Every structure is written in structure tokens, then in C-alpha cells.
Amino acid sequence: MRDYVLRRLLLVPLTFVGITFVTFCFTRFVPGGPIERAMAERQQAEQKRSSVGARPSGPASPEELDNLRRRYGFDRPLIEAYAIWLGAWPGPADWTVTRLDAKTGKATVEVKDAESAGGIRRLNVSSEKGALHVTGPEGAPAEGWSAEDAPLPDDPSRERRVLVHRRAFHGVLQLELGDSAVSDRPVWDEIGSRIPLSAWFGLLSLALAYGISLPLGVAKALRKDGVFDRTTSYALIVLYSIPGLALAVALRNKLAYGLGWFPSKGFDWERLDWAGRIDHTVLPLACMTVGSFTALTLFTRNSLLDNLAADFVRTARAKGLGWRRVVTVHALRNSLIPLAATVGGNLGFFLTGSFLIEVTFNIPGIGLLGYDAMVHRDFPVFLGLLTLSSLAMLLGNIVSDLCVAAADPRIRFDRER
């Protein structure tokens, strides 16, 4: 098991790079990104400010578009931009664009610097014999800072435009996900504020799913083809065939809007007391749980029936073991193997949530955050969520294998066997 886990852990980085690189490529070619959105917002703002009958102005200025491209890495080749986002290649961690005075060839800028007092550092940029130099207020060279030309096409200004930046490793490997393109807040803050609520629903749904499916599946198997087994099977098939989104809309319209028994949407954890939290939890939790618990119940029933018909059960009974011990110790433990294989995959639910249910009930969790990121083309948030969900999926697969081995000691993942 140790060697198997190590081999699987060594595959995690390669698989993670493959998943994130493909998605990163899509963000570079999908229309409607932050640059296009800025152009549209600028044009709408100019149209509102313009008088009636006046021609609306064009999109954002070339200088603003260039700053946006640099902010989100669109100014660099695809491979280099991905390596910078991943944190495997140094990029401009802190930067600003300025213009040198046409007469003196100098400029003073203020840039973000966590190591400086107040988080702001003042730098002087000068041009001597065509070369750019960056110095501090005292005139000494600013260590780690450099400047390079940042020309614009068809630039009407004669002043030299330069980029002042500090190159550093600043990406996923350094636990940095950037800032949201919509709210300008750090991606970690956006995700961190949503995780507790998604974890609340994820923990409750998994507890209910396994807590109901295991005893119900065992009861159905022990009463095979009886009235209880057939009645519950019909009910489970009907529930499993109903999409979660359709069930959410139906329950909200009937129980929330129609009867007023539960809130129809929203979930403010800080302002609600425990009674209010439970009221806001019932309907979304039912919609999240119904699909998983029905499938797990049928898996438990069918797996237990297969093991009850196996030779080792008949052998145990022939040796004089009691029926309860045969079921609980021998048959049920082997029946848990298929369920143990699903544990790791369900761990990702804590991070991803059910975005359709969260959108329907307007629950501010991870699922709704991902939906908003896709709609508004908030690529930093979208890539941040993909990073966490990918790691949860990859590590969850390993957890599933460990759970399978714990359920059945005979299972080992040796290459020789």
C-alpha cells in the first residue's frame, strides 16, 4: 500500500498539469473575457454620458486595454502565461506602467511592495543613453526591480512608455490565485468565504446519504422480493429518475411559494439563528441528497444479495455461525467494497457543491460562485475553483483505494499480483 500510494501521488502533479493546462487554454480563446467586458462597459458608460443625438465614443482606450492584458497575462505567449500562473516561471508580481518626461527622461512611480512600509514603494525611473534604470528615493539601484519598454501601436504621445516591474514566482505553487476580475478581491477570499456553507451542505448530504442508504439497503436485501423491498424499490426508482434541478424547482414552487413552509431562496449564515439555518437547509439538502442516497441504497442491496449467495456464506452457516453474525461480519463487510470506492469521489462535493441547486435556491456557496465565474468570465476565480476541485478529485481517488483496502484486507495494490 505504501508503494502504491507513493506511485499515485507521483501521478498527481502530471494529471493536475494536464487538467489545468487544457482549461487554461480555453480561457484564452473563449470570447467575453475581462478585456471584452471592459470594452463593453466603457462604451456603455460613454453612451450614457453623451448627449442625445451625439455619436457614442469607442471602446476602452488602447492604454487601458494594454494594462488589462498585462494584468491577466494576455500579453505573453500561452505557454509562458500558463507557467507564470502555475508558479513555475517568474512573472511580474508587482508592476506599473508610466511615461517618462519628454525633456528629462525621468519619472517617479509608486508600486505595491509588501516588504515596504505601508505596502507602497516609491521608485525613480530614468533613461540614460537609451537604457532604463530603476532607483530608489536615495538614488541607489532598486534591487529586484527593472524597467522595459511598453510601446502602444499608433501611440499619439511622444513620451516614452515603460513597464516597471519586479519578477517573482507568483502562482498556484506559491498558493497565489490572483484577484477576481469582477470584484478585485483575492481569489482566496472569494473561495474561502463560500467554503463553510458548501461544506455544511456537503457534510449533511453525505451523512444522510450513507446514514440512510446502508440500513435501508441491508433491510431490503434481507427482505428480498417482499412487500417492503418492492415498495421501496419502486419509490427509489421514481426518486432516482427525477433530476435534482426539476425537484428543486418543484419543491420551491410548492412548499416555499405555494404553502410558505420554507424560505424560497437565500442563506445568510451570519444573520440567521439555528432555527433559520435549518429552515433554509431542508429543501436544498433534500434535492442534493435524493440522487446519491437512492443509488447507494440500490448498490448496498444488490451487493449484499450477491455476497449472501456466495459460497463463503454457506460455509459459515454450515460451521454453525449465527445468521446475524454471518450477515454483519462476513457478508456486509464485503458488500461495503463498492461503497468504499465512492467515498473519495464524494469528497469533492465539499468544494464543488451542487451549482444547479445553489443557483436555484440562491445559496452563496462554491457552486454559485463557479456559476457566476462562468457567466461573467471571471477567469481567475474559475481557474482557482478548478485547481481546488482537481486536487480534491485526484486525492479523493487515492482515498477511495485506501477505503477499499480497509474494507477488505485481501485487496492489495501490488504490481506482482
Order of alpha helices (4+ residues) and beta strands (2+ residues): alpha-alpha-alpha-alpha-beta-beta-beta-beta-beta-beta-alpha-alpha-alpha-alpha-alpha-alpha-alpha-alpha-alpha-alpha-alpha-alpha
